[in-house]
Amino acid sequence: MDRRTRTFLVVGLIVVIVFAVGVSQFASDDPDGLEYVAEQEGFLDTAEEHALSGSPLADYGEDLTDNPGLNTAVAGVVGTVLTLMVGYGIFWVARRVGGRGDARSTPET
């Protein structure tokens, strides 16, 4: 990987993390659509906790620290980094599996 590509990726990662921290601060405490409808229709009390409800980042990491803004920022950064890692992994596998030919060669006309 050349220097320009590496610089582009590092700057891009920094920008994405800054956005994750900033945008995550606007996450709403209001119920989502499913929870709202369940409340309106009267079956919200039948909901059960999911298997990961006790994980550190459940509910935007509300139990990490005493600072709700920091908790949300950490959850945003971790979610962003994990998403980028999964995306990179998918592209890495796709490149290895589909890279049998030389993608840079032009087809003959």
Phi and psi in radians as a Rosetta constraint file:
Dihedral C 1 N 2 CA 2 C 2 CIRCULARHARMONIC -1.394 0.35
Dihedral N 2 CA 2 C 2 N 3 CIRCULARHARMONIC 2.994 0.35
Dihedral C 2 N 3 CA 3 C 3 CIRCULARHARMONIC -1.139 0.35
Dihedral N 3 CA 3 C 3 N 4 CIRCULARHARMONIC -0.685 0.35
Dihedral C 3 N 4 CA 4 C 4 CIRCULARHARMONIC -1.128 0.35
Dihedral N 4 CA 4 C 4 N 5 CIRCULARHARMONIC -0.722 0.35
Dihedral C 4 N 5 CA 5 C 5 CIRCULARHARMONIC -1.142 0.35
Dihedral N 5 CA 5 C 5 N 6 CIRCULARHARMONIC -0.775 0.35
Dihedral C 5 N 6 CA 6 C 6 CIRCULARHARMONIC -1.081 0.35
Dihedral N 6 CA 6 C 6 N 7 CIRCULARHARMONIC -0.767 0.35
Dihedral C 6 N 7 CA 7 C 7 CIRCULARHARMONIC -1.077 0.35
Dihedral N 7 CA 7 C 7 N 8 CIRCULARHARMONIC -0.774 0.35
Dihedral C 7 N 8 CA 8 C 8 CIRCULARHARMONIC -1.028 0.35
Dihedral N 8 CA 8 C 8 N 9 CIRCULARHARMONIC -0.783 0.35
Dihedral C 8 N 9 CA 9 C 9 CIRCULARHARMONIC -1.158 0.35
Dihedral N 9 CA 9 C 9 N 10 CIRCULARHARMONIC -0.722 0.35
Dihedral C 9 N 10 CA 10 C 10 CIRCULARHARMONIC -1.157 0.35
Dihedral N 10 CA 10 C 10 N 11 CIRCULARHARMONIC -0.797 0.35
Dihedral C 10 N 11 CA 11 C 11 CIRCULARHARMONIC -1.106 0.35
Dihedral N 11 CA 11 C 11 N 12 CIRCULARHARMONIC -0.731 0.35
Dihedral C 11 N 12 CA 12 C 12 CIRCULARHARMONIC -1.060 0.35
Dihedral N 12 CA 12 C 12 N 13 CIRCULARHARMONIC -0.723 0.35
Dihedral C 12 N 13 CA 13 C 13 CIRCULARHARMONIC -1.118 0.35
Dihedral N 13 CA 13 C 13 N 14 CIRCULARHARMONIC -0.719 0.35
Dihedral C 13 N 14 CA 14 C 14 CIRCULARHARMONIC -1.107 0.35
Dihedral N 14 CA 14 C 14 N 15 CIRCULARHARMONIC -0.773 0.35
Dihedral C 14 N 15 CA 15 C 15 CIRCULARHARMONIC -1.087 0.35
Dihedral N 15 CA 15 C 15 N 16 CIRCULARHARMONIC -0.760 0.35
Dihedral C 15 N 16 CA 16 C 16 CIRCULARHARMONIC -1.103 0.35
Dihedral N 16 CA 16 C 16 N 17 CIRCULARHARMONIC -0.732 0.35
Dihedral C 16 N 17 CA 17 C 17 CIRCULARHARMONIC -1.174 0.35
Dihedral N 17 CA 17 C 17 N 18 CIRCULARHARMONIC -0.699 0.35
Dihedral C 17 N 18 CA 18 C 18 CIRCULARHARMONIC -1.065 0.35
Dihedral N 18 CA 18 C 18 N 19 CIRCULARHARMONIC -0.754 0.35
Dihedral C 18 N 19 CA 19 C 19 CIRCULARHARMONIC -1.121 0.35
Dihedral N 19 CA 19 C 19 N 20 CIRCULARHARMONIC -0.716 0.35
Dihedral C 19 N 20 CA 20 C 20 CIRCULARHARMONIC -1.057 0.35
Dihedral N 20 CA 20 C 20 N 21 CIRCULARHARMONIC -0.750 0.35
Dihedral C 20 N 21 CA 21 C 21 CIRCULARHARMONIC -1.180 0.35
Dihedral N 21 CA 21 C 21 N 22 CIRCULARHARMONIC -0.776 0.35
Dihedral C 21 N 22 CA 22 C 22 CIRCULARHARMONIC -1.214 0.35
Dihedral N 22 CA 22 C 22 N 23 CIRCULARHARMONIC -0.870 0.35
Dihedral C 22 N 23 CA 23 C 23 CIRCULARHARMONIC -1.212 0.35
Dihedral N 23 CA 23 C 23 N 24 CIRCULARHARMONIC -0.575 0.35
Dihedral C 23 N 24 CA 24 C 24 CIRCULARHARMONIC -1.104 0.35
Dihedral N 24 CA 24 C 24 N 25 CIRCULARHARMONIC -0.382 0.35
Dihedral C 24 N 25 CA 25 C 25 CIRCULARHARMONIC -1.202 0.35
Dihedral N 25 CA 25 C 25 N 26 CIRCULARHARMONIC -0.273 0.35
Dihedral C 25 N 26 CA 26 C 26 CIRCULARHARMONIC -1.700 0.35
Dihedral N 26 CA 26 C 26 N 27 CIRCULARHARMONIC 0.150 0.35
Dihedral C 26 N 27 CA 27 C 27 CIRCULARHARMONIC -1.073 0.35
Dihedral N 27 CA 27 C 27 N 28 CIRCULARHARMONIC 2.347 0.35
Dihedral C 27 N 28 CA 28 C 28 CIRCULARHARMONIC -1.459 0.35
Dihedral N 28 CA 28 C 28 N 29 CIRCULARHARMONIC 2.466 0.35
Dihedral C 28 N 29 CA 29 C 29 CIRCULARHARMONIC -1.470 0.35
Dihedral N 29 CA 29 C 29 N 30 CIRCULARHARMONIC -0.167 0.35
Dihedral C 29 N 30 CA 30 C 30 CIRCULARHARMONIC -1.178 0.35
Dihedral N 30 CA 30 C 30 N 31 CIRCULARHARMONIC 2.674 0.35
Dihedral C 30 N 31 CA 31 C 31 CIRCULARHARMONIC -1.123 0.35
Dihedral N 31 CA 31 C 31 N 32 CIRCULARHARMONIC 2.617 0.35
Dihedral C 31 N 32 CA 32 C 32 CIRCULARHARMONIC -1.311 0.35
Dihedral N 32 CA 32 C 32 N 33 CIRCULARHARMONIC 3.129 0.35
Dihedral C 32 N 33 CA 33 C 33 CIRCULARHARMONIC -1.043 0.35
Dihedral N 33 CA 33 C 33 N 34 CIRCULARHARMONIC -0.757 0.35
Dihedral C 33 N 34 CA 34 C 34 CIRCULARHARMONIC -1.134 0.35
Dihedral N 34 CA 34 C 34 N 35 CIRCULARHARMONIC -0.774 0.35
Dihedral C 34 N 35 CA 35 C 35 CIRCULARHARMONIC -1.131 0.35
Dihedral N 35 CA 35 C 35 N 36 CIRCULARHARMONIC -0.671 0.35
Dihedral C 35 N 36 CA 36 C 36 CIRCULARHARMONIC -1.099 0.35
Dihedral N 36 CA 36 C 36 N 37 CIRCULARHARMONIC -0.810 0.35
Dihedral C 36 N 37 CA 37 C 37 CIRCULARHARMONIC -1.152 0.35
Dihedral N 37 CA 37 C 37 N 38 CIRCULARHARMONIC -0.714 0.35
Dihedral C 37 N 38 CA 38 C 38 CIRCULARHARMONIC -1.059 0.35
Dihedral N 38 CA 38 C 38 N 39 CIRCULARHARMONIC -0.680 0.35
Dihedral C 38 N 39 CA 39 C 39 CIRCULARHARMONIC -1.179 0.35
Dihedral N 39 CA 39 C 39 N 40 CIRCULARHARMONIC -0.774 0.35
Dihedral C 39 N 40 CA 40 C 40 CIRCULARHARMONIC -1.146 0.35
Dihedral N 40 CA 40 C 40 N 41 CIRCULARHARMONIC -0.626 0.35
Dihedral C 40 N 41 CA 41 C 41 CIRCULARHARMONIC -1.557 0.35
Dihedral N 41 CA 41 C 41 N 42 CIRCULARHARMONIC -0.116 0.35
Dihedral C 41 N 42 CA 42 C 42 CIRCULARHARMONIC 1.515 0.35
Dihedral N 42 CA 42 C 42 N 43 CIRCULARHARMONIC 0.314 0.35
Dihedral C 42 N 43 CA 43 C 43 CIRCULARHARMONIC -2.062 0.35
Dihedral N 43 CA 43 C 43 N 44 CIRCULARHARMONIC 0.349 0.35
Dihedral C 43 N 44 CA 44 C 44 CIRCULARHARMONIC -1.117 0.35
Dihedral N 44 CA 44 C 44 N 45 CIRCULARHARMONIC -0.589 0.35
Dihedral C 44 N 45 CA 45 C 45 CIRCULARHARMONIC -1.226 0.35
Dihedral N 45 CA 45 C 45 N 46 CIRCULARHARMONIC -0.179 0.35
Dihedral C 45 N 46 CA 46 C 46 CIRCULARHARMONIC -1.550 0.35
Dihedral N 46 CA 46 C 46 N 47 CIRCULARHARMONIC -0.073 0.35
Dihedral C 46 N 47 CA 47 C 47 CIRCULARHARMONIC -1.175 0.35
Dihedral N 47 CA 47 C 47 N 48 CIRCULARHARMONIC 2.541 0.35
Dihedral C 47 N 48 CA 48 C 48 CIRCULARHARMONIC -2.051 0.35
Dihedral N 48 CA 48 C 48 N 49 CIRCULARHARMONIC 2.684 0.35
Dihedral C 48 N 49 CA 49 C 49 CIRCULARHARMONIC -1.218 0.35
Dihedral N 49 CA 49 C 49 N 50 CIRCULARHARMONIC 2.520 0.35
Dihedral C 49 N 50 CA 50 C 50 CIRCULARHARMONIC -1.485 0.35
Dihedral N 50 CA 50 C 50 N 51 CIRCULARHARMONIC 2.991 0.35
Dihedral C 50 N 51 CA 51 C 51 CIRCULARHARMONIC -1.106 0.35
Dihedral N 51 CA 51 C 51 N 52 CIRCULARHARMONIC -0.467 0.35
Dihedral C 51 N 52 CA 52 C 52 CIRCULARHARMONIC -1.777 0.35
Dihedral N 52 CA 52 C 52 N 53 CIRCULARHARMONIC 0.265 0.35
Dihedral C 52 N 53 CA 53 C 53 CIRCULARHARMONIC -1.141 0.35
Dihedral N 53 CA 53 C 53 N 54 CIRCULARHARMONIC -0.342 0.35
Dihedral C 53 N 54 CA 54 C 54 CIRCULARHARMONIC -1.684 0.35
Dihedral N 54 CA 54 C 54 N 55 CIRCULARHARMONIC 0.087 0.35
Dihedral C 54 N 55 CA 55 C 55 CIRCULARHARMONIC -1.259 0.35
Dihedral N 55 CA 55 C 55 N 56 CIRCULARHARMONIC 2.759 0.35
Dihedral C 55 N 56 CA 56 C 56 CIRCULARHARMONIC -1.043 0.35
Dihedral N 56 CA 56 C 56 N 57 CIRCULARHARMONIC -0.512 0.35
Dihedral C 56 N 57 CA 57 C 57 CIRCULARHARMONIC -1.779 0.35
Dihedral N 57 CA 57 C 57 N 58 CIRCULARHARMONIC 0.155 0.35
Dihedral C 57 N 58 CA 58 C 58 CIRCULARHARMONIC -1.096 0.35
Dihedral N 58 CA 58 C 58 N 59 CIRCULARHARMONIC 2.508 0.35
Dihedral C 58 N 59 CA 59 C 59 CIRCULARHARMONIC 0.929 0.35
Dihedral N 59 CA 59 C 59 N 60 CIRCULARHARMONIC 0.849 0.35
Dihedral C 59 N 60 CA 60 C 60 CIRCULARHARMONIC 1.024 0.35
Dihedral N 60 CA 60 C 60 N 61 CIRCULARHARMONIC 0.588 0.35
Dihedral C 60 N 61 CA 61 C 61 CIRCULARHARMONIC 1.132 0.35
Dihedral N 61 CA 61 C 61 N 62 CIRCULARHARMONIC 0.603 0.35
Dihedral C 61 N 62 CA 62 C 62 CIRCULARHARMONIC -1.091 0.35
Dihedral N 62 CA 62 C 62 N 63 CIRCULARHARMONIC -0.281 0.35
Dihedral C 62 N 63 CA 63 C 63 CIRCULARHARMONIC -1.803 0.35
Dihedral N 63 CA 63 C 63 N 64 CIRCULARHARMONIC 0.154 0.35
Dihedral C 63 N 64 CA 64 C 64 CIRCULARHARMONIC -1.233 0.35
Dihedral N 64 CA 64 C 64 N 65 CIRCULARHARMONIC -0.891 0.35
Dihedral C 64 N 65 CA 65 C 65 CIRCULARHARMONIC -2.415 0.35
Dihedral N 65 CA 65 C 65 N 66 CIRCULARHARMONIC -3.090 0.35
Dihedral C 65 N 66 CA 66 C 66 CIRCULARHARMONIC -1.481 0.35
Dihedral N 66 CA 66 C 66 N 67 CIRCULARHARMONIC -0.088 0.35
Dihedral C 66 N 67 CA 67 C 67 CIRCULARHARMONIC -1.772 0.35
Dihedral N 67 CA 67 C 67 N 68 CIRCULARHARMONIC 1.866 0.35
Dihedral C 67 N 68 CA 68 C 68 CIRCULARHARMONIC -1.073 0.35
Dihedral N 68 CA 68 C 68 N 69 CIRCULARHARMONIC -0.631 0.35
Dihedral C 68 N 69 CA 69 C 69 CIRCULARHARMONIC -1.129 0.35
Dihedral N 69 CA 69 C 69 N 70 CIRCULARHARMONIC -0.722 0.35
Dihedral C 69 N 70 CA 70 C 70 CIRCULARHARMONIC -1.162 0.35
Dihedral N 70 CA 70 C 70 N 71 CIRCULARHARMONIC -0.717 0.35
Dihedral C 70 N 71 CA 71 C 71 CIRCULARHARMONIC -1.025 0.35
Dihedral N 71 CA 71 C 71 N 72 CIRCULARHARMONIC -0.790 0.35
Dihedral C 71 N 72 CA 72 C 72 CIRCULARHARMONIC -1.170 0.35
Dihedral N 72 CA 72 C 72 N 73 CIRCULARHARMONIC -0.687 0.35
Dihedral C 72 N 73 CA 73 C 73 CIRCULARHARMONIC -1.113 0.35
Dihedral N 73 CA 73 C 73 N 74 CIRCULARHARMONIC -0.773 0.35
Dihedral C 73 N 74 CA 74 C 74 CIRCULARHARMONIC -1.090 0.35
Dihedral N 74 CA 74 C 74 N 75 CIRCULARHARMONIC -0.766 0.35
Dihedral C 74 N 75 CA 75 C 75 CIRCULARHARMONIC -1.092 0.35
Dihedral N 75 CA 75 C 75 N 76 CIRCULARHARMONIC -0.693 0.35
Dihedral C 75 N 76 CA 76 C 76 CIRCULARHARMONIC -1.118 0.35
Dihedral N 76 CA 76 C 76 N 77 CIRCULARHARMONIC -0.764 0.35
Dihedral C 76 N 77 CA 77 C 77 CIRCULARHARMONIC -1.168 0.35
Dihedral N 77 CA 77 C 77 N 78 CIRCULARHARMONIC -0.800 0.35
Dihedral C 77 N 78 CA 78 C 78 CIRCULARHARMONIC -1.089 0.35
Dihedral N 78 CA 78 C 78 N 79 CIRCULARHARMONIC -0.764 0.35
Dihedral C 78 N 79 CA 79 C 79 CIRCULARHARMONIC -1.088 0.35
Dihedral N 79 CA 79 C 79 N 80 CIRCULARHARMONIC -0.706 0.35
Dihedral C 79 N 80 CA 80 C 80 CIRCULARHARMONIC -1.150 0.35
Dihedral N 80 CA 80 C 80 N 81 CIRCULARHARMONIC -0.811 0.35
Dihedral C 80 N 81 CA 81 C 81 CIRCULARHARMONIC -1.111 0.35
Dihedral N 81 CA 81 C 81 N 82 CIRCULARHARMONIC -0.754 0.35
Dihedral C 81 N 82 CA 82 C 82 CIRCULARHARMONIC -1.094 0.35
Dihedral N 82 CA 82 C 82 N 83 CIRCULARHARMONIC -0.709 0.35
Dihedral C 82 N 83 CA 83 C 83 CIRCULARHARMONIC -1.102 0.35
Dihedral N 83 CA 83 C 83 N 84 CIRCULARHARMONIC -0.764 0.35
Dihedral C 83 N 84 CA 84 C 84 CIRCULARHARMONIC -1.105 0.35
Dihedral N 84 CA 84 C 84 N 85 CIRCULARHARMONIC -0.689 0.35
Dihedral C 84 N 85 CA 85 C 85 CIRCULARHARMONIC -1.145 0.35
Dihedral N 85 CA 85 C 85 N 86 CIRCULARHARMONIC -0.744 0.35
Dihedral C 85 N 86 CA 86 C 86 CIRCULARHARMONIC -1.127 0.35
Dihedral N 86 CA 86 C 86 N 87 CIRCULARHARMONIC -0.770 0.35
Dihedral C 86 N 87 CA 87 C 87 CIRCULARHARMONIC -1.062 0.35
Dihedral N 87 CA 87 C 87 N 88 CIRCULARHARMONIC -0.764 0.35
Dihedral C 87 N 88 CA 88 C 88 CIRCULARHARMONIC -1.073 0.35
Dihedral N 88 CA 88 C 88 N 89 CIRCULARHARMONIC -0.739 0.35
Dihedral C 88 N 89 CA 89 C 89 CIRCULARHARMONIC -1.086 0.35
Dihedral N 89 CA 89 C 89 N 90 CIRCULARHARMONIC -0.727 0.35
Dihedral C 89 N 90 CA 90 C 90 CIRCULARHARMONIC -1.109 0.35
Dihedral N 90 CA 90 C 90 N 91 CIRCULARHARMONIC -0.794 0.35
Dihedral C 90 N 91 CA 91 C 91 CIRCULARHARMONIC -1.176 0.35
Dihedral N 91 CA 91 C 91 N 92 CIRCULARHARMONIC -0.608 0.35
Dihedral C 91 N 92 CA 92 C 92 CIRCULARHARMONIC -1.118 0.35
Dihedral N 92 CA 92 C 92 N 93 CIRCULARHARMONIC -0.807 0.35
Dihedral C 92 N 93 CA 93 C 93 CIRCULARHARMONIC -1.124 0.35
Dihedral N 93 CA 93 C 93 N 94 CIRCULARHARMONIC -0.764 0.35
Dihedral C 93 N 94 CA 94 C 94 CIRCULARHARMONIC -1.085 0.35
Dihedral N 94 CA 94 C 94 N 95 CIRCULARHARMONIC -0.673 0.35
Dihedral C 94 N 95 CA 95 C 95 CIRCULARHARMONIC -1.161 0.35
Dihedral N 95 CA 95 C 95 N 96 CIRCULARHARMONIC -0.705 0.35
Dihedral C 95 N 96 CA 96 C 96 CIRCULARHARMONIC -1.202 0.35
Dihedral N 96 CA 96 C 96 N 97 CIRCULARHARMONIC -0.735 0.35
Dihedral C 96 N 97 CA 97 C 97 CIRCULARHARMONIC -1.292 0.35
Dihedral N 97 CA 97 C 97 N 98 CIRCULARHARMONIC -0.769 0.35
Dihedral C 97 N 98 CA 98 C 98 CIRCULARHARMONIC -1.578 0.35
Dihedral N 98 CA 98 C 98 N 99 CIRCULARHARMONIC -0.009 0.35
Dihedral C 98 N 99 CA 99 C 99 CIRCULARHARMONIC -1.551 0.35
Dihedral N 99 CA 99 C 99 N 100 CIRCULARHARMONIC 0.495 0.35
Dihedral C 99 N 100 CA 100 C 100 CIRCULARHARMONIC -1.177 0.35
Dihedral N 100 CA 100 C 100 N 101 CIRCULARHARMONIC -0.638 0.35
Dihedral C 100 N 101 CA 101 C 101 CIRCULARHARMONIC -1.764 0.35
Dihedral N 101 CA 101 C 101 N 102 CIRCULARHARMONIC 3.062 0.35
Dihedral C 101 N 102 CA 102 C 102 CIRCULARHARMONIC -1.601 0.35
Dihedral N 102 CA 102 C 102 N 103 CIRCULARHARMONIC 1.889 0.35
Dihedral C 102 N 103 CA 103 C 103 CIRCULARHARMONIC -1.177 0.35
Dihedral N 103 CA 103 C 103 N 104 CIRCULARHARMONIC -0.334 0.35
Dihedral C 103 N 104 CA 104 C 104 CIRCULARHARMONIC -1.444 0.35
Dihedral N 104 CA 104 C 104 N 105 CIRCULARHARMONIC -0.283 0.35
Dihedral C 104 N 105 CA 105 C 105 CIRCULARHARMONIC -1.305 0.35
Dihedral N 105 CA 105 C 105 N 106 CIRCULARHARMONIC 2.567 0.35
Dihedral C 105 N 106 CA 106 C 106 CIRCULARHARMONIC -1.662 0.35
Dihedral N 106 CA 106 C 106 N 107 CIRCULARHARMONIC 2.501 0.35
Dihedral C 106 N 107 CA 107 C 107 CIRCULARHARMONIC -1.213 0.35
Dihedral N 107 CA 107 C 107 N 108 CIRCULARHARMONIC 2.563 0.35
Dihedral C 107 N 108 CA 108 C 108 CIRCULARHARMONIC -1.340 0.35
Dihedral N 108 CA 108 C 108 N 109 CIRCULARHARMONIC 2.431 0.35
